[in-house]
Amino acid sequence: MSNPVDARKMLEFATAVYETQGVPERDARLIADTLVQADLWGHQSHGVLRLGWYLDRLRNKVMHPVTQPEFVVDGGALAVIDGHDGVGHVLAKRAAEEVIKRAKAHGIGAVGVRMSNHFGTCMYYTLMGARAGCVMMLTSNGGPAMAPWGGRKKIVGTNPWSIAAPAGKHAPFVVDMANTGVARGKIYLARNKRQKIPPGWAIDANGVPTTDPQAAIDGIILPMAEHKGYAIAAMVDMMSGVLTGSGFLSAVHSPYKTAEKSNCGHFFIAINIAAMQPLAAFNTRMEAFVAEIKSVPLAEGFDEVFYPGEMEARNDARNRSQGIQYPDDTVADLKRIAGETGLENLLPL
């Protein structure tokens, strides 16, 4: 593992990397911030481990450095944005801002995004809604990772979704999960750490259970909760891909496929809390909600009960003060990128 790294310095390095590919400074900083923020939350599977993947997508011209969103539907509370293969992070942030604006005007808003790219963690964007006094939901589809339940060919993505809401005096309530038993990025992280993965995460290309992360990447990741995880992933694909007019199922390509156009889509829904009840009353109710969750007796082997989003908030505070530690393979990849881009002097490692 690396020595602790200051998040602000890593942000500057990652921003500079994307600027070398013609990404405008503001957009480059956004991509970098989503990566470093994931590391701060303790989700290194979605952190700077992915720096090179997005870089290669820019180099291979399957993700355009200058993002030009087009509103193909603008119906008051409802909109659809065609991303024209721009930067997924930029498109998602624009869509989040739009859906909040529309929810404030109409009580509820819905924005679809078609022909986008991978955008990092869903919760980066749903938290924008929570901070604006909304409950926000986001779905996004991805390239094939799991098979339909009962099948042996992967055509369904991990297809993450997130819901976030303010929680009064507490950090926001936020759920962010893939519908596989584990996000594929966590398997890449295990490979970087040279660790085995737990049984039940994946099967290899021959359909045999595996604890080898590379065999899992080459094989099929299993859905959470068996057939239920598959059904939720299919639902997310319907909303993110079919409904928005974007790609779906095997027509979507993952960010790991750095020479293939993504075709992915996203779907945002925001509800203005104040349109349903006073925001102060909602926050008071959320504080009671959190208090009851945390008041239950502890199961054996547990020291505390957390509400969704609490662990990430704590990790963020700790990692900002103490620095972020990275696995050796991630460090090696960052050094490779720094050498290729001539940014060795900015790499804080």
C-alpha positions, 0 to 999 in steps of 0.5 A: 500500500502507498503512503497516505495521499492528500486528496487535493493533490490527487485531484489536481493530478487527475484533472491535469491528466484529462486536460492533456486529452482536450477535456475543458478544465471544468469538465476534467476537474469534474471527472477527477473529483468523482474518482477522488470522491469515490476513494474518499468514501472508501469505494476505491473500486470506482476511484482513481483505479479507473483513471486510465480507463476513461483516459483510454476511452478519450484516446480511442475517440469513443468518448468525446472530450468536449461534451455537447448535450442536446435536449431532444425532448423538453416537456416541462417536468420531463426531458431527454438529453442526447449526450452524443458520446460525450463525457458521462460525468458531465452529462450526468451532472447536467441531468442532475441539475436539470431534474432538480430544477424541474422538480422545484418547478413542478414538484417532480422531475424526470430526465433521461440521458441517451448515448452517454458514457460511464459516469463513476458512482451514482451517489455522486449525483443523487447526493446533489438532489439530497443537498437541494432538498429533494429525494432523487433516484438514478438508474444507469445501465452498463455492459454485459456482466451477468446472464439472465437467470437460468442462462449461461451468456452474459448480456445484462449489466451490473446496472447500478441504481441510487436513491438519496435524501436529506437526513436532518442533522445527519449526513444524507441517507443514500443507497448506491448499489449494483445488482450483481452480488458485487460491483465489477470494479470491486473484482478489479480492485481485488485483482490490483490487491492480488487478493482472492474474491469470496465464493459466490461472487462469480463463475468462470467462463466454463460456469464453475464457481471461482475465487480468482478475480481474473477468471471472474472478469473473464467469466460471469458475475452472479446477481445479488439475491439470485433471480431477484437481482437479475430482475432488478437489473433488467428493470434498470436496463429498461428504464435507463436504456429502452425508455431513454432511447439509448442502448440496452443489454448487449448493445451497451459496452462497459468502460473497461472496453476502452475502444468501444462506444458505450451506448449507455443511458441514465434515468433521473427522477427527483421529488421536491420534498417541500411540495409534499411536506415542509422540508423541516418536518421531513428532516425531523422525521428522517432523524427519527427514522435514523434513530430507530434504525440505530437503536436496535440490539446488535447482532453477534460480531457487530459494534454498531448499526449504520444507516445507508450513507453513514459509513461513506460520510465517516470514511470521507472525514477520516480520509480527508484528514489522514490521506488515502492509501492505494494498493501497489498495482493502482500506484503502478498504473498511476505512475504509468499514466504520469509518465505517458502524459508527462505529469510526473511532477504532479503525481503525489506518490 
